[in-house]
Amino acid sequence: MLRSAKASGLTLNASSAFRTMAHQQALCNANSLCRQGNYSRVARPGTSNHQMGLAIDFAGIDSSAGCANGSGPTWRWLRTNAARFGFHQYRNEHWHWDVLSDSTRC
């Protein structure tokens, strides 16, 4: 996917990819909801797609990007091409793309 984007003149940059258990636990500890057992904003340690190596958070995506209304070259390229490589946008986090294909994906 990276080579294909590069051939199109776009360099994809990840803001987060694989996470260790310690990293996911630190993210949870830093989030008050997660610390209280509410995993709506941060995945429960041990269940994150990042920990399983299945997810990438991409940098450079407009903060208002939804399933169909994103903007900017990174979002447009991913929306058009990522599925060819098995990646789908997570409906609740515009920057998060992973290999799952279910109702929570665009």
Long-range contacts (C-beta under 8 A, 24 or more apart in sequence): 1-81, 1-82, 1-84, 1-85, 1-87, 4-81, 4-84, 4-85, 5-77, 5-81, 8-77, 8-81, 10-73, 10-74, 10-77, 12-58, 12-74, 12-77, 12-78, 13-58, 13-59, 13-60, 13-74, 14-56, 14-57, 14-58, 14-59, 15-57, 15-58, 15-59, 15-95, 16-50, 16-56, 16-57, 17-50, 17-53, 17-55, 17-56, 17-57, 18-50, 18-51, 18-53, 19-48, 19-50, 19-51, 20-51, 21-45, 21-46, 21-51, 24-48, 24-50, 24-51, 49-98, 49-100, 54-98, 54-99, 54-100, 55-90, 55-96, 55-97, 55-98, 55-99, 56-87, 56-96, 56-97, 56-98, 57-93, 57-95, 57-96, 57-97, 58-95, 58-97, 59-95, 61-94, 61-95, 62-94, 63-94, 64-94, 65-94, 65-95, 66-94, 66-106, 67-91, 67-106, 68-106, 70-94, 79-106
